[in-house]
Amino acid sequence: MRAPTDLTCAVCNEPAEEVTHLSECLACSRWFHLNPYSNRPGKDCGDALIGQTDGIETTCNDCIESAERRRIAALGADRAKAEGLAGTILGSHIPLPPDRPGASHPSEGTRTFRRVDDE
């Protein structure tokens, strides 16, 4: 594991008390505050998730916000908002129906839906 040359957070530009309170962003390779303890106070300028292949993946808030802006731009604001609400209410495993009849959903193994309009 690489060690930072400077104990300054790239997100908030504040110094960290110890090198263990900094983590390297997987997306941009900058160092940011990440509290390694859930039971102690500390500053978080990013997040850590268990990845599918790379173990624990750490990402700074700047890269998280950038990825969210790209997702919204790709989906459109209304669709992104609807998916966010559906994910909050139903959990992230239930996909929304396709945008238009006949369009397939990119997830494999999910049932496709069709819109039924009232006559």
HELIX and SHEET records of a PDB file:
HELIX    1   1 VAL A   19  HIS A   21  5                                   3    
HELIX    2   2 ASN A   61  LEU A   75  1                                  15    
HELIX    3   3 ALA A   77  LEU A   90  1                                  14    
SHEET    1   A 2 LEU A  22  GLU A  24  0                                        
SHEET    2   A 2 TRP A  31  HIS A  33 -1                                        
SHEET    1   B 2 GLY A  46  ILE A  50  0                                        
SHEET    2   B 2 ILE A  56  CYS A  60 -1                                        
END                                                                             
